[in-house]
Amino acid sequence: RSSLWKRSCPPPPFPLSRAPGASLCCPSPPRLDPPVLHAMQFRSPSPQVNGNQLHVAGYREPLVNFASFDFLGLGQEEEHKEEARLALLHYGCGSCGPRGFYGTFDVHMKIESEMARFFGTDEGIMYSDAASAVTSAITAFAKRGDILMVDEACHEPIWTGVRLSRAHVYRYKHNDMRDLELKLLQVQEEDKKLRRDATGHRRFIVTEGLFKNCGDVCDLPAIVRLKERFKYRLILDDTFGFGVLGDTGRGTCEHHKVPVASAEVLLASLAHSLCSVGGVCVGSTEVVDHQRLSGAGYVFSASAPPFVSSVAIKALHLLEAKPERIVRLRENIQKAQNAFAGLGACPLVNKSSADSPIQHFSLAPEAVGQRSHQEVAALLNRLQREVAGKGFATAVALYSGLKIYNAAPLPAPTLRITLNSRHTETEVTNCMRTLHRAARAMRL
């Protein structure tokens, strides 16, 4: 008992002066954070949106909006604003807690059931944020010792979930089904070598439906064949494909005519095509119920404000009632690609899919030359300002150098143009012509 009061080491034979004491408390100066790049700084306040026009600080005239992810143009519909106003009067502003602790309202449960009905699944679960829905779903099912096969071009929420899961991660080349097959065979060989029981842990293929960072669509039929052959499950993040792909907007599965049940975990965003806030995971009852206790974003985050869920329900019904918006969006995508391709040689290249409203324009290899990542980003920022000066708001896709991509190659900076169903043929054609002329004038 007396040993509890005994010093672990004898005191020094002399009193510590202020200088030695300070050196012991702080043996080395603190490390400074790296300087913030100019391209990462916010340069202006948020623009004011009016229909398809943006009022941006620093520009006298409004710009045509080619930067928003409001693919179907529902965000400026007056009926949705009125729905939000009525819901605010009825429910108030916030939900005051997580779903399991006084944060569940009737509209939350209704949007879950409506999304499940729309996709033809058993149930749905709503998260208050689209990104946290993806991250939470991955960590709810994948744990230490499990195996994840991940497309290297997936966007940040997927890599955050992959990192937090602490599972064994195998990256395959973007949309390269041969490389995915080789990785699956590699794991199969490791099973034999290590005498590992494949049923002793969970295995998933993780991919986006419509890739945000590339603007192309995953080869879902081939992925489904491989997952069934090697006994994997599929986590399909259709954040950007929902409301865009397929004849009725049901996403990548409908686009490829693949049964929805082929993706055990299917995720969709309410923030883009439905002009709302939040994300939804749909699937079997077992998949959904598991997340009600294991989905971190569901359990620990405050639920979405009821008024945004009311808007999502209204927008979903409008999507079902007026699928011609999807047709107009697809026509605008085709017009944009044809217009740019018909303008001749240019230092920009566009490898995005003809089905994607997200179109990425990158510098051609000969234009990049020996330029660094930051130098390319600076050139594209300059190009973006030139295009904005002619009346068109676009965006430069920049990516942090932090290790969020799990050692995957950092995506190259691009100038991103996002089309929606409200764009007119004149707006689309003039935007492509302006971009082409500005790029040639810069002599990249």
Secondary structure, DSSP 8 states (H G I E B T S, - for coil): -GGGGS-SS---SS---HHHHHHHH-SS---------GGGS--S---EEETTEEE-TT-SS-EEE-S---TTS-TT-HHHHHHHHHHHHHH-S---SBTTTT---HHHHHHHHHHHHHHT-SEEEEESSHHHHHHHHHHHH--TT-EEEEETT--HHHHHHHHHHT-EEEEE-TT-HHHHHHHHHHHHHHHHHHT--GGGS-EEEEEESB-TTT--B--HHHHHHHHHHHT-EEEEE-TTTTTTSSTTS--HHHHTT--GGG-SEEEEESSSTTSSS-EEEEE-HHHHHHHHHH-HHHHSSB---HHHHHHHHHHHHHHHH-THHHHHHHHHHHHHHHHHHTT---SEEE---TT-SEEEEEE-HHHHTT--HHHHHHHHHHHHHHHHHTTEE-EEE----STTSTT------EEEEE--TT--HHHHHHHHHHHHHHHHHHT-
